[in-house]
């Protein structure tokens, strides 16, 4: 399946964000010299997911 054929739900996207954040945090433990960059990555990823939820469900403040 190509990327253009995949249309994930917001829940699937959120699960992917959680997984990516978890992997980044594991990386941070192994490479503490990159802690600031990892924290910025995780914050940016979570903010983007929250913004996506706001676009898809503009009246639901709990999404994201």
C-alpha positions in Angstrom: 0.0 0.0 0.0 1.4 3.4 -1.0 1.3 6.4 1.3 -1.3 8.0 -1.0 -3.6 5.1 -0.4 -3.4 5.1 3.4 -5.9 7.2 5.2 -5.5 6.6 8.9 -8.0 7.6 11.5 -7.2 10.2 14.1 -6.9 7.4 16.6 -4.3 5.6 14.5 -2.4 8.9 14.0 -2.5 9.5 17.8 -1.2 5.9 18.4 1.6 6.6 16.0 2.5 9.8 17.8 2.5 8.0 21.1 4.8 5.3 19.7 7.2 7.9 18.1 7.3 9.8 21.4 8.1 6.7 23.3 10.9 5.7 21.0 12.3 9.2 21.1 12.3 9.1 24.9 14.2 5.8 24.8 16.7 7.4 22.5 17.0 10.3 24.9 17.9 7.9 27.7 20.6 6.3 25.6 21.9 9.7 24.3 21.3 12.3 27.0 23.4 14.8 25.0 20.4 15.1 22.6 17.9 15.6 25.4 16.9 19.2 24.3 16.3 18.2 20.7 14.3 15.1 21.7 12.1 17.2 24.0 11.5 19.7 21.2 10.7 16.9 18.8 8.2 15.4 21.2 6.6 18.7 22.0 6.3 19.6 18.3 4.9 16.2 17.4 2.3 16.3 20.2 1.3 19.9 19.3 0.9 18.9 15.6 -1.3 16.0 16.7 -3.4 18.3 18.9 -3.8 20.8 16.0 -4.8 18.0 13.6 -7.5 17.0 16.1 -8.7 20.6 16.4 -9.0 20.8 12.6 -10.9 17.5 12.3 -13.1 18.0 15.4 -13.2 21.8 15.9 -15.9 21.7 18.6 -14.2 19.0 20.8 -11.6 20.5 23.0 -10.5 17.1 24.4 -9.2 15.6 21.1 -5.5 15.5 20.7 
